[in-house]
Amino acid sequence: MSKLLEIIENLPTTSGVYKYLNIDGDILYIGKAKNLKKRVKSYWRFNPFKPNPNLSSRIIKMLKEANSLEYILTHSESEALILENSLIKELNPKYNILLRDDKTYPYIYIDNSQDFPRFEITRELKEDKNLTYYGAFPNGAKAIYDSLYGLFPLVQNKSCISSKKACLFYEIGRCLAPCEDKISKSEYRKIITKAKRAISNQNILIRALEKRMMKLALEERFEEAGIIKDRIESIKNLKSKETIDIEVQIYKLLALDKIPYRVEIFDNSHILGEATVGAMVVWDNRKWDKSSYRRYELQSKDEYSQMGELLSRRIKSFDKNPPPDLWIIDGGDTLLKLALSLLNETNFNFSVIAISKEKINSITNRGKGFTKDIIYTKESVYELKPRDKRLQWVQKLRDEAHRFAINYHRKKKINRDMKNSILEKKGIGKATIKRLLDYFGTFEAINLATFDEISVASSKKVAKILKTENVKK
């Protein structure tokens, strides 16, 4: 109990999900909270430390079995709700009698067997091949439902078809009156198809609603515009659900230490050892944190040493810029082990994974349509299907690091080629330029070098050409 009390006293006041565990480490109960400390403290009395007697007998029994508590921080109460649901379904804790299935969250569904089908909201799933379900929606289901009937000329009420007479919705353009055969079944199906696409791709709904909101505002119908604005916000909040779920699977599949809210991704780029650069991009709170992107000029000659140099320089900056939840390395098992060995020399501990193209006979297969990415972790290797959302999420992050590295490499190489051409115009060959760069490191250093220094690095003839040209200027 003393261990549990210490954890509770040091809980943060932010939102998150908490898990009560028994002495064997089995999860007893999972809950969510807007304020973790306040919520968890409400379970207890502290003088002496014992379960709150006002709780249900089921919860009191659970608390008497509890030996420890773990928690996961989230960015909002809504995220905590989604995560709580995912974990309960995945882990099936002993004392969670709610949220055992998706019936607590609403779905939007449509009965495709009807001639002029409508969308409905339900919390109950039925095994019927004619029914198509969308969801479950932890929030925003009503906003989507109302938006569908506001944006598409659907049958607005269940009673409309049976009335056999067009109503006010037809007069105001909200329905095309299939009750009076003013629209065919096939034409109505086209509208249904568009509406289904809008449910699956909520950006379509948001764009249409924003256009409607602007129109209402220009007409000074501000109250109606405000309603539309609220719907847009609800749908935007809902859009984070897919990313959260992906991060929680990643939370499960790769056995990461924590949900990877902040991720740093590394790649390097060069052509035949020239203009070697490294890049770090950052994914934070489900968006790119471009202000934290970093570019590195690298001196190492091989890819292994280049990645080591890149990661070592990042590790040195941990005191100023704390480490993330996860590193993703563009490379295979060898580079993963390199990253882990570098971290083992520090006091920092977080997860690392690597992703690389499949190799056939030691050659990376990059042919269009044949590339296959493999994910490496400390414990295992994963070959996920191309359509797996988890793989696509890692690929998305890797590709951004690759793009950033390539752009920097091209810029640096262009600058180097321009300076190369200047030296070449002075009669200095490429081999000599390379030798000078290997010795001095940069063109600026070559330009600042003395006659004697250039003579040592190359020859007095080259020194005379370079320094005479500078004197003439």
N, C-alpha and C positions, 0 to 999 in steps of 0.2 A: 504493500500500500504506500510506503514511503516513496518508492520509485514513481508511482502513479501521481502522487501529490506534487512531487518536484516537477514533473512534466506539465501538469495543469498550471502550476504557478508561473511557468515560463512560456506559456502559449502566446503567440502573437494575436493582435486584435484585428487582423485582416480576415478576409473571407477564405473559405477552404472546406476540405472534407476531412473528417476525423474517423479513426478506426479504433475500436476497443478490442484488445487481444487478451486471451487467457494466458496462463503460466506456460503453456506449450507453444505459444505463438500463433494459435488459431484465431482467426478473426471472428469476434462475437457479434459485432454491430458496426454499421457504417452510417454516418450522418453527415449533413452539410450545415454550414453556418455562415452568416454574414459577418459575424464577429466570433472567431473560434474560441477565444478566451471566455467571453461572456456566455456563449452557448454551453461549452463543456462544464464550466463552473456551476451552471444551473442544475446539473445532475447531482450535486453534492452539498453536504453540510460540512463545515470545516472546523467546528469546535465541539466535539471531536470530529475527525474526518470520517464520514460515513455517507451512504446514499441518501438522497433527498427523499424523505418519507412520503411526500406528496405525489411521487411518480407512480406509474402503474406497476403492478406486481411483476409483470414481465420484465420491465426495465430494471427494477430493483434486483431481480434475480440475476440479470445480466451483469449489473455493476458489481455484485458480490463475487462473480467469477472473474471479473476484469483484473488483470495484473499490470497491463501497460497500455499506452496509447500512442498511436502514430497519426500524423496529419500531412496533408498535401495542400499547399497554398494555391489559390486561384486568383485571377484578376478581377473577378466579380462574383456576386451571389448567383447570377445566372449560370456562369461556368461551373460553380460548385454544384448546382442542381444537376447539370448534365453529367458531370463526373461522378456524382453520387449514384445516379441511375446506372451508368456504365459499370461501375465497380460492383454494385449489388447484383446485377445480372451475371457478371463474370464470376464473382467469388461466392455468391449465395450464402451470406452470413447467417448464423444460427438464429439470431433474434430479430432479423429484419422480416417483418411480415408484409410490409408494403413494398412497392416497387420491385416485386419479384419478377414481374413481367411488364410488358409495355402497356397494360390496360390503364395505368395511371396517367399516361400521356395520350393526348388526342391524335387521331389520324384524320386525314381528308381522304375520302374514298369516292368511287364512282361505280355504278352498276352498268357495265357495258352491254348487258342484254337488253336494255330498254331502247326503244326507238329514239327517244329524245332524253338522254340521261342527264342527271344533275349531280353536282358534287355535294357531298354531305360530310358532316363531322361526326366521328364516333370514337369511343374508347374501347370498343370490343372488336376483336378480330374474328372473322368467320371463314371457314374453309369453303370457299366458293370461287371457282375458276372465272366467273363472270365479274368478280369484284377486283378492282385495282386500288391498292392502298398507297398513300403517300405519308411519310412520317416515320416514326412518331415525332411530334413537335413538342419540346419542353415549354416553348412559348411561341407566340406569333401565329398559331393555327387560325385563330379568328381573323387576324389581319389579312392573312393570305386568302381565306375563304371570302371575306367581304370584298377584297380586291378583285377576285375572279368575277364576282357578280357585278362589280362596278365597271370593269374594263371590257368584259366580253358579253355579247348579247345572248346569254343563256336563259333557259327556262328558270324564271326567278323563284317560283313557288311550286310546291308539289301539286297543288290543286289546279295549276294553270292548264295542263293538258286536258284534264277531265271536263273543264268548263266549256270547251268548244267555242269560246268567244274571247277575242283579243281584249286585253285590259289596259290599264294606264301604262304599264311597263312598255307595251308596244308603242303607245303614243309618244313616250319620251325617249324611244330608241334603245331601251335596255333589254328588249326581247323582240325576236323576229316572228312571233305569233305562229309557232307550229300548230297551235290549237285550231287555227283556221287554215292550215295547210299553206301558209305564206312562205314557208321554207321547207325544202326537201330533207329527207333523212341524211342523204349524202352530204349536202351543204352544211347541215348542222354538225355532222361528224368532223368536218374541216375545222369548225370553230372549237369543238371539243379538243381536237389534236393540238391546236394552238394554246389552249388553256392548260392542257397537260404539260406542254413544253415549258410554260411559264412557271408551273409548280416546281418542276425539276430544275430549271435555271432561273433562280429568283432575281437575277439581274434584269431579266426581261420585265418582271413585275415592277421592280424599282424604277427603271427608266420610264415606263408608261405612267406610273404614279407621279413621278416628278414632273412629267409633261402636263398631266392633269392638274397638279397642284399649282403650277405656274399660270396656267390658263385661268383657274379660279381666282388666283390672286390678282391678275390683271383685270378681271371683271369685278374686283373688290368684294368677292364672296369669301371673305377671310375665315369665317367659321368653318365652311366646308373645306377650305384649303388646310386649315389646322387639323381637321380629322384625317385628311390624306397624309399630312406630315407625320402624324402619330403612327399611321399604318406603315409608312416607310421606315421609321425608326424600329418598329417591332420586327419587321422583316430583316433589316440589317443586323439586328442583334441575333436573330435566328441563324443568319448565314455563317456565324462562327462555329456552329455545332459540328459541321463536318470536319473542320480542322481540329477541333478539340478531340473528337472521336479518333481521328488518325493519330494524334499525338499519344492518346491513351492506347491504342493498339501497339504502336511503337513502344507505349508505356510498358507492355506485356510481352510482345514477340521477342524483343532484343534484350529483355531483362535489364533495362536501364535503371540507374539509381533513383531517378526522379523523372517526372514529365518534362520533356525538353522544351521549356518555354523560350530559353535563350540558347541559340546554337551558333557556333563559329565554324565556318567551313573554309578549308585550305586547299590551294592548288598552286602549282608553279608552271612557268611557261618559258620555253627557249627553242631556238632552232640551231642545231649543231653546236650547242653550247654558247651561242651568241645572245646578247641582251637578256640574260637570265633574270627572271623576276619571280616574286612570290606574291600571292594575294590572299587576303582574308576577308570574307564577307560575313555579315551577321544577320541572323533571323531572330527577331525579338518580338514577343507578344503578337505573333501571327502576322508580322509584316517585316519588310526589310528595314534594318536600321542603318541607312546609308552613311550617317554621320560617323559610324564606328568602322566602316570599311577601312582597310589598310593595305598599302602597297609596299613591297620590299625589293630593293636591289640585292641580288644574291651573288656571292663570289664563288660558291662551290661549283664543281664541274659535273658531278653526276646527280641523278634524281634523288637518290637516297640521302646524300649529303645536303642537297638543296632543301629537302623537306626538313631535315634535322636542323639546318640553319634557320629556316623559317619558323619552326615551332619553338626553338630555343629563344629566339628574339621575342616571340609572343609571351613565353613563360616569364621572361625578365620583366615584363610590364604588368604582371599580375597585381603587384602592390598598388599600382595606379589605376589599373582597369581590371577589376575582379574577374576570375574565370567564369565561363558559362556553365550551363547544365550538360552540354554535350559538344564534343568535337566531331566533325565529319571530315575525314581525310580522303582526298581524291587519289586513291591508290589501293594496292592490295594488302595481303597479309603482312608482308615485310614492312611496309610503311606504318601499318597499324601497330606492330610490335615496337617499332621505333618510337612512335608517339607515347605508347604506354611506358616504355623504359625511361623516357625523358620525364614523364610525370612522376614516376616512382622515385625520382631523385628530389622531388619537391614535397612540400607538406600539403599539396592540394590533391583532392581526390574527386574525380568526376568521370563520366562515361566517355568512351571513344569508340567510334565505328569507322570503317573505311568502305568505299565503294569503288569498284573498278570494272572495266570491260572484261568479258570472258576471253581467255587466251586459248588458242588452238595451236599446238606444237610450238609453244612459247611465243607465239605472235598474237598480238591483240587484234581481235576481229572487229573491225569498224565498218564493215560493209553495210550499206543501207538495207534495213529490214532484217539484218542478221545479228545486230548487236545485242548482247545480253549482259546486263549488269548483275554483279554479284556483291552482296553485302557481307562484310567480315566483322565479327565481334571477337572479344577476348575469348569467348567460350565456343563459338560456332561459326558456321558459314551458311548463308541463306541465299537460295535461288528462287526469288518470288516471280510470279507470273507478271508479264508486262502490264496488265491492267490492274494489278494490285495497287490500291491507293497508297499503301505504305511505301512501296517501292517508288511510286511516282513522286511522293513527297520528298524522299531522300534525293531522287534524281533532280528535282526542281532546285534544291539547295545546292547540289554539286554543280549543276549547269550554270548557276549564277556566279559561283566562284571561278569557274572556267572562263566565262565571258569576261569577267573583271580582269583576270590574269592575262588573257589574250590581248585585250585592248591596251593594257599597260605595256605588254611586250612589244606590240606593234608600234606604239608611240616611241618607246625607247629605241627600237631598232631603226625607225625613220630618222631620229635625231643622230644616232650613231652613223648611219649611212651617209647623212649629210656631212658630218665631220670627216668621215672617211674620204669623201670625194674632195674635200678641201686639201687634205694631206696628199691625196693622190695627184692633185693638180701641181703640188710642189715636187712631184717626182718620186714620192715615197710609195713603195709597193705594199700590197695588202699583207704580205707575210711580215714585213717590218712593222706595219701599223699594229698587227696583232701582238708582236713581240713587245712593242712599246706599251700597249694596253695591259698586257700581262704583268709588266714590270711596274707601271705607274698607277694602273687601276682605272683612270678616267682620262678623257681628253683634256679636261681642265688642268689636271696634274702634269700632263705632257707639256702643255702650253707654259706652265709656270716653272718647269724644270730648267736647271742651268745647263750650260754647254757641257760641263764635265759629267753631269748626271746622265744626259742623253748619250754621251760617248760610252759610258759604262753599260747602259742598257742596250745600245745598238752599236754605233760606230761614230768616229769623228766626222765622217762624211755626212751622215744623217744629221748630226748635231749642227754642222756648219749650215746645212740647208735650212733647218728649222730656225736657228737663232739668227742667221743672216736675214731671213725673211722678216723676223720680228723687229730687228734693228731698223730695216728699211721703212717699216710702218711708223 
